[in-house]
Amino acid sequence: MTRRWLRAFGVVAAVELVGVAFDLTAVQWLAKPLLAPLLLAYLWSVRRRVDPVAVGLVFATAGDVALLVPGRTAFLVGMGCFLGTQLCFLTAFLRRRRPPVPAVVAYLALWAVANALLWGALGPLRLPVLGYSLALSLMAAAAAGVSRRAAIGGALFLGSDLLIGLGAAGVTLPGQGLLVMATYIAALLLLTTAWASPEVG
């Protein structure tokens, strides 16, 4: 039964990516809100308890729904929800193991450089992005102390949100939306399965 949740997640993820690739709003509304709940069901089937990662997936579900709604207000609500996700993940990972110092230094340096480069283009989003991106960077650094899989997941989460930040600053890249969603999906999958791993406990 446990693996069925991951197979269902794979199907829904594929549907979501098709929806993003072809700009099918109805498909995205159908698939995106199911991504984190399916991983939550998987995590519950393995661990049978509520922990900060599980709560973080609940926040991610709310954030995914908010970000489907156009407009700055919905964007800020979504960012607030994902701030909850990052803080929950950070709490869980720090309880597990202290993050490697090089990872903390590297991610904080990246946070400082990215915010410095985007500062002038973000306008009223500057302070919300500054705070959110700090929590995200600390989460990614903490994930590096959990396992290699979690470290990759944390890096992908940061990369996905960096692409969103570029979009908010008016910088667009070919296939940006699809890349954002693909890296986000991979990040959630890697972080959740890493946390559910027997080695992490």
N, C-alpha and C positions, 0 to 999 in steps of 0.2 A: 504493500500500500504506500509506503514511504516514497518509492521511486515514481509512483504515479503522479505525485504532485509535481515533480521535476519535469516529467514528460508533458504534463498539462501546461506547465510554465513555458516549455519550449514551443509548444503549439501557439500559445497566446502571444509569446514574444515575436514569433514569425508573422503572425497576423498584424501585430502592432507595427512592425517594420514595413510591411507592405502598405499599411495605412499611411505611414509617414512618407514613404517613397512616392506614393501617388496622390498625396494630399487628400486622403479620404477621411474627412472629419468624423463621419458616423462610425467608421471602422476603428478609429483611434478612441472614440468614446466607449466603444464596446470592449476594446482590448486593454488599453492602458490601465484603467482602474483595477484590473484583475491581477496585474503583475506581482505587486508586493503581497497581496493576500494569499496568492498561491505559494509564495515562498514562506509566508508566515505559517501556512498549513503544513508545509514540509518541515519547518523548524519545530513546530509543535509535535509532529509525529515522531520526531527524533528525540526531543528533549523533554516533552511533557511538562513544561513549566513556562511561566511568563518571566522573561528577563529583559534587560534593557534593549537587546537587539530586536526582540519581538515587538517591544513598544516602538522602537525606531521604524519598523516596517509599517506599523499603523500610521505613524506620522507621514511616511513616504506615500502611503495610499492617499491620504488627504492632500498631500502636495501634488501628486499626479493629477488628481481631479481639478485642483485649483488652477494648475498650469494649462489645462485644456481650455480654460475660459480666457478670451482675449482681454487685453487691457492691463494698465499698470497696477491697479488695485489687486487684481487676481494674481499678478506676478509677485507682488509683495506678500500676499497671503501664502502663495506657494513657497516662497523663500522662507517665510516664517515656519511653515510646516517642516521643510527640509532642514531648517536649523534644529528643530526638535530631533530629527533623524540623526544628524551629526552628533549632537550632544549625547543622545542615547548610545550610539555606537561607541563614541569616545569613552563614555563611562564604563561600558562593558569591556572594552579592550584594555583600558588602564587597570581594571580589576584583575585582568588575566596576567599581564606582564608589563613592566616598564618599557616604553619605546626606546629603540636605539638612538643614542645621541646624534649620530650622523644624519639619521632620517629626520629628526626634529629640526636640526639646523638647515638641512636642505629644503624642507618644506616651508619653513618660515622665510627663508631667503626667496623662494619662489613666490610666496604670498606677497612679500614686500615689493618685489620687482613687478609682478603682474598688476598689483593695485596702483603702483606708481605710473605704469604705462597707460592704464585705462582711466586714471583718475579724472583727467580733463574731459573725457567723453561720456562719463556716466551721469553727470548732472545730479539730480536729486536722488539717484540710486547709489551715490558714492558711499554714504555711511552704512546703509543696509548691506551692500555688497562687501564692504570692509569687514563688518562683523561676521557675516555669514562665511565668507571665504577664510577667515581665521579659524573658525570652528571646523570647517571642512579640512583645512590643512593640518590641524592638530589631529583630527580623526585619521587622516591618511598616514600620518607619522605613527600614531598608536597602532594602526593596523599592521604596520611593518614589524611590530613586536609580537604579533599573534602567530603568524605563519606566512610562508611564501605566498600561498593562495590569497590570504587576506591582504597582504601587501600589494599584490597586483590589483585586487579589487579596489582598495583605497586609492591607488594611483589612477585607475580608470574613472572612479567617481570624480576625482578632482579634475581630470582631463575633460570629462563630460560637462561639468559645470563651468570650466574655463571657456569652453566653446559657447555656452549660454551667455557668459559674461561678455564675450566678444560681440555676440549678437546684440546684447543690450547697449553696447558701446557703438553700435552701428557698423561693426566689421562683419562682413559676410563672406563665407567660403563656399565653394561648390559642394553640394551634398551635406551642408552643415547640419540640417535637422536630422537627417538619417544617421550621421555620425554621432550626434549628441545622444540619440536614443539607443543606438547600438552599444556605445560605451557604458551608458547608464544601466542597460539591461545586464550586460556582462558584469558590471561592478556589483549590482545587487545580488546576482547569482553567486559570484565568487565570495563575497563577504558572508552571505548567509550559509553557504555550504562549508566555508572554512570554520565558521562558528559552530556549526553542527557536527564537525568532525570529532571523532573520539579522542584525537590527540589534544584537542583544545579542552574538551570536557565541559 
